[in-house]
Amino acid sequence: MNLKDLFHKNKKIVKKLSQNNIKGKFISLSKKLGFNWLKNMYDIGFGGVLADDMGLGKTLQTISLLNEIYQENRNFTALIIVPSSLLYNWEGRNY
């Protein structure tokens, strides 16, 4: 299977997922794919790192993943460690 076929296969899977915590008509396919990849990694017991350019939605994907895990298991806790410089960037954003 080449990369183009894999992309289209994943695109079809994303359209079928209705319980995604990433919803909205302005959410890009890449954000949904990133979320689904993180969720799949979590489900099989692996960790994962999103690494791409700034402003492509890593924060949204991570918050959505944590929310999805919390919805499945209310006893879930998470510790989020970030540089204090990010807190200024997050202020005022409506997640």
C-alpha positions in Angstrom: 0.0 0.0 0.0 1.5 3.3 -1.0 1.2 6.6 1.1 -1.6 8.0 -1.0 -3.7 4.9 -0.5 -3.0 4.9 3.2 -4.1 8.6 3.4 -7.4 7.9 1.7 -8.0 4.8 3.9 -7.4 6.9 7.0 -9.6 9.7 5.6 -12.5 7.2 5.3 -11.9 6.0 8.8 -12.0 9.5 10.2 -15.3 10.2 8.5 -16.8 7.2 10.2 -15.7 8.1 13.7 -18.6 9.9 15.3 -17.4 9.8 18.9 -14.4 12.0 18.3 -13.8 14.7 20.8 -12.4 16.8 18.0 -15.6 18.2 16.5 -16.5 21.2 14.4 -16.5 22.2 10.8 -13.2 24.1 11.1 -11.2 21.1 12.4 -8.8 19.9 9.7 -8.4 16.3 8.7 -4.8 16.4 9.9 -6.0 17.3 13.5 -8.5 14.4 13.4 -5.8 12.0 12.1 -3.4 13.1 14.8 -6.0 12.6 17.5 -6.9 9.2 16.2 -3.2 8.2 16.0 -2.6 9.3 19.6 -5.8 7.4 20.8 -4.7 4.3 18.9 -1.3 4.5 20.5 -2.9 4.9 24.0 -5.3 2.0 23.3 -2.5 -0.5 22.5 -0.4 0.7 25.5 2.2 2.8 23.6 3.2 6.4 23.9 3.5 8.9 21.1 4.8 12.3 20.4 3.3 14.9 18.1 6.0 16.9 16.4 5.2 19.4 13.7 5.3 23.1 13.0 3.8 25.5 15.5 0.1 26.3 15.2 -1.0 23.0 13.7 -3.2 21.9 16.7 -1.0 19.7 19.0 -2.6 21.3 22.0 -6.1 20.7 20.8 -5.3 17.1 19.9 -3.7 16.5 23.3 -6.6 18.0 25.3 -9.0 16.0 23.2 -7.1 12.8 23.9 -7.1 13.5 27.7 -10.8 14.3 27.5 -11.5 11.0 25.6 -9.6 9.0 28.1 -11.3 10.7 31.0 -14.8 10.0 29.5 -13.8 6.3 29.3 -12.4 6.2 32.8 -13.4 8.8 35.3 -10.6 7.7 37.7 -8.1 8.9 35.1 -5.6 11.6 36.2 -2.9 13.3 34.2 0.0 15.5 35.0 0.8 18.1 32.3 4.2 19.8 32.4 4.8 22.7 30.1 7.1 25.6 29.9 5.6 28.7 31.6 5.9 30.6 28.4 3.1 28.4 26.9 0.6 29.5 29.6 0.6 33.0 28.1 -0.1 31.6 24.6 -3.0 29.5 26.0 -4.7 32.4 27.8 -7.8 33.5 26.1 -8.0 30.5 23.8 -11.4 28.8 23.9 -10.8 25.1 24.0 
